[in-house]
């Protein structure tokens, strides 16, 4: 996912987590950021935060997925680590 963002010079603003339990109950949770970013660690950190609610239940998870949305294409702001 992150590689495709880089190739397309895209940034995102929303991270969404989809969880399906073994009984096929499906839930989604999303977090929107205040600014667009293309940072891979931001995806991981927010997906983990969203997953905590489901992991605490102790139920068996059948499927988990992460997506990014609210994309912006074009120039991506450089981070200090890129300089």
N, C-alpha and C positions, 0 to 999 in steps of 0.2 A: 504494500500500500504506500509506504513512505517513498519507495523508489519511483512510483508513478507520479507522486506529487512533485518530486524533484525534476523528473523528465519533462513534465508539463508546466514547470515553473508556476505551480499552484500553491496556495496557502488555504488553510481551513479555519473555521471558527467554532465548529460543533463536533464533539466526539459522542458517538452513540454506541451503547452496548446492548446486545440482544442475548438473552439467556433462555434456553429451553430445558426444562426439567425432564426427568425420565418419564413422567406421566404426560408429556407433551404440553404442559402449561408453558406459555411463552410470555416473556416480559421484556420490555425495552426501557432503557433509561438514557437520558442525554444530558450533556453539560455543554453550555455555550460559553465561550471565552469572550473577554472584553475586546480582544484584538485578534486579527488573523495572524496565523503563524504557520510555519512548515516544520516545526521542531518535532522530531520523532519521540523524544522523551516526554513531551507534552501529551502525545497520544497514549503512551504507556501509562503514565502517571494518572491521567484522568480515567482511563479504562479500569485500572486497578481500584480507584476510589469508587467508581460506579459498581464494580463487582463485589465489594465488601458486603453490601446488603444481602446479596444472594448466597455468598459463601458462609455467612453466619448461620444460615438456616440448617445447614448440615444435610440438606437434600442432595440427591444425585443429579448432577447436571449432564444432560445429553448433548447439548450444543451451546457454544458460545461464539459470538461474532462481534467484531468492532468495525465501525465505519466512521468516516469523516464526511462532513457536509458543510454547507455554506461556503463553497469554494470561491476563491478569487484567483483569476489567472493573470499572469503578467509578472512584472518585477516583484520580487520578494525582498523584503527588508533584510539586510545582512545582520548577522549576530556578531558580537565581539569575537566569538571563537572562530569565525570565518576570516578574520583579518590577519 
